[in-house]
Amino acid sequence: MTLNIIAQPTAVRYITCFYYAVVTMSTIGYGEITASSTNERVLMIFSIFLASGLYGYTLNAIGTILSNLKSQSENYSIKQAQLEEYLALHEVDIGLRNRARKYIEYA
């Protein structure tokens, strides 16, 4: 495919250049099927920006979920350690210790 970009109006040249810059920076690549008209290029530019934003949002959401899971795990470990310290200090019998551990586990 040969582009005769020099003979095109200024707006079409800018859109074409911007399209190739966006495709290059987003590492999508050109492939065998590329946008051939100005309308297709404009649509692809918006699609790439939308997809990039959704990708970033999704990665952030996954990171937030993992961070919350880690925080919950740390809180559980702290509660478990405090419980074990209290049970050892007051010499609580085995049956009550197991019930208290299960309570902390499911609470």
N, C-alpha and C positions, 0 to 999 in steps of 0.2 A: 504494500500500500504506500503510495507516494502522496505526500501532502504538498499542495501548492499554496503554502501559507503566505508567501510574499504577495500574492495577488488578492488576498482576502482583506476585508475591512479590518480596521484596527481592533474593534471589539472582538471579532472572531479570532484574531491572532492572539489577543490576551487570554481569551478563554481556552484556546488550544494550548498555549504555553502553561497556563495555570493547571489545566487538566494533567499534562505530562509531569509537572512538578508535584502535584498531589499524588498521582499514581506512583511516582518514584519514591517519594518520602514515606508513603504508607507501606512500602514494600509489597504491594499487591502484584506488581509486574504487569507486563503488557499482554502476554499470552497470544493466542492465535486470534482471538476475537477482541477487537478494540472498538471503542466508540468512534464512529465515522462522521457523525454530524455534530453540529454545535449543540443542538438540544440534547443529544445523547451524552455529550461531554459534561454539560451542566448537570444533568441528572446523575451522572457518575460522581461528580464532585460532591454533590449533596449526599449521595448514598455512602460514599467513603467517609465523609465527616460523621454522618449518623452512625454508621457501623463502628467507627473508632470510638465515638462517645459511649455507645452501648457496651463495647468491649471493656473500656476503662471502668464503667460503672459496675459491670459484672465482676470484674477482678476485685474491685474495692468491696463489694458486698460479700464475696467469698472470704476476703481477708478479715472483715468485721466478724463474720460468723466464727472463723477459726480463733480470733482473738477472744471472743466471748466464751468459747468452749474452754480455752486455756484459763481464763479468769475463773470460771466455775470450778474447774479442776483444782486450781490453787486454793480457792475458798474451801472446797471439800477437804483438801489435805490439811489446811490449818485447823478446821473444826475437828477433824479426826485426831490430830495431835493434841489439841486442847482437851478433848474428851479422854484420851488415853492418860494424859497427865493427871486429870481430875480423878479418874477411876483408880489409878495407882496410888495417889495421895490418900484417898479415903478407903482404900482396901476393899473395894466393892467385889462381891462374889461373882463367879464366872457367868452364871445365868443372867444376872442383871447387866453385866458387861456386854454380853452378846446382844441383848435386847436394845441397849443404848447404841451399840454400833450399827445395828440394823435401822434404828430410828434415824441416825445421822445419815446413813446411806440413802434412805428413801425420802428424806425431808428436803 
